Amino acid sequence: MPRRPLVIAAVAAALLAALMITVAARNGSPFAIDSRLHDWAVDHRTPAWTTTFKAITRTGSGPPAMLLGALAGALALPRRWWLGAVVGLGTLLLGMLFRWLLVNWLGRPRPPMADWLTHPDNPSMPSGHAGTSGMIAIGFAVVLSRHAPRAVAYAIPAVWLVLVGASRIYLGVHWVTDILAGWLYAIAFTALVLPPLGTALAKVRGYDPNERERQP
């Protein structure tokens, strides 16, 4: 495995651990930036933005996110798209499982229920929507970078990622540091998993059952 992804994974994991330990030491209480952004979002709600962010937030979890994970895998292995879809979905589910273990271990309370515009499950940090959309966005960026300029390949998933994170703050169910923790988790997980997975898929992509027959 290349050294760079390991360094990225280690840095992201260390930052995530430091953030979660700090939150645990504070008994889950929000930081000043958490409270300020939460209050600002609640004070600037409009019917149009509420409808928009409710639609956006649905893409970051559940069946829509699973379909996106499968699609990213299918695009990574177009000639055997069904296999790629299974691998993509399985990898996403594995990442979601580890994130679930972390969030229940920490048990950080969510913002006040009176401010919720949707009904979330489980504790607050790391954000499931941020972590799931982060893993999907990174996967798509890697796949799209093989077919499009990197600026485009990275920008489209990044915009979606930020909008999903913003939707959770706007809807009043996450602190901003929950979103940051979700993104750090996604970086650490994908940096560890995607390089060996990419190598394995490359071998599958490069395999041509007729090639041996053509060789002398």
C-alpha positions, 0 to 999 in steps of 0.5 A: 500500500502506498505511503501517502494514503497511510499518512492521510488516514493517520492524520485524519484518524488522529484529528478525529480521535482528538476531537472526540476525546475533547467532546467526551471530556466536555460531556458532549456540550457544544463548542462556541462555534457549534452554538453560534452556527446552530442559532444562526441557522435556526434564525434564518430558516425559510419555507423554501430553504427548509424544503430544499435542505430536506430534499438534500439531506435525504440523499446522504443516508438510507436507500439513496446513499446506498444506491450512490455507493453501488453506482460508484462501484459500478462505474469503477468496474464498468465491464463487470458493473454488477460486481463493482456495485456489490463491492461499492455497496459492501464497502459503504456498509462496512464504513457505516457500521464502524461509524455507528460503533463510534457514534454509540460509543461517544453518545454525544447529545444532539442539539435541542429537540425543539429546533429539529426539523427532522427526526434523526436516530442515534447520538450525534458524533460523528454525523452519519450523513456527513460520514456516509456522504463523505465516503461516497463523495471520495469514491466518486471523485476517485472514479470520475478523475479517470474520465474528467479533469480533476477540478471537475471530478473533485468539485461536483462531489465536494459541492454535494458533500458540503450541501449534505453537511449544511442540511444537517446543521440547518435542520437542527439535528447536528452541531458543526463539529459533528459534521467535521467528525463525519468528514474526518472519519470518511477521509480516514476510512477511505484512505485505508480502504480505497487503495487496496480495493482500487488495486484489486478492481484494477486487476479485475478490469485488466483481466481479458479471458481472450488475451491468453488465447491470443498470446503465442 
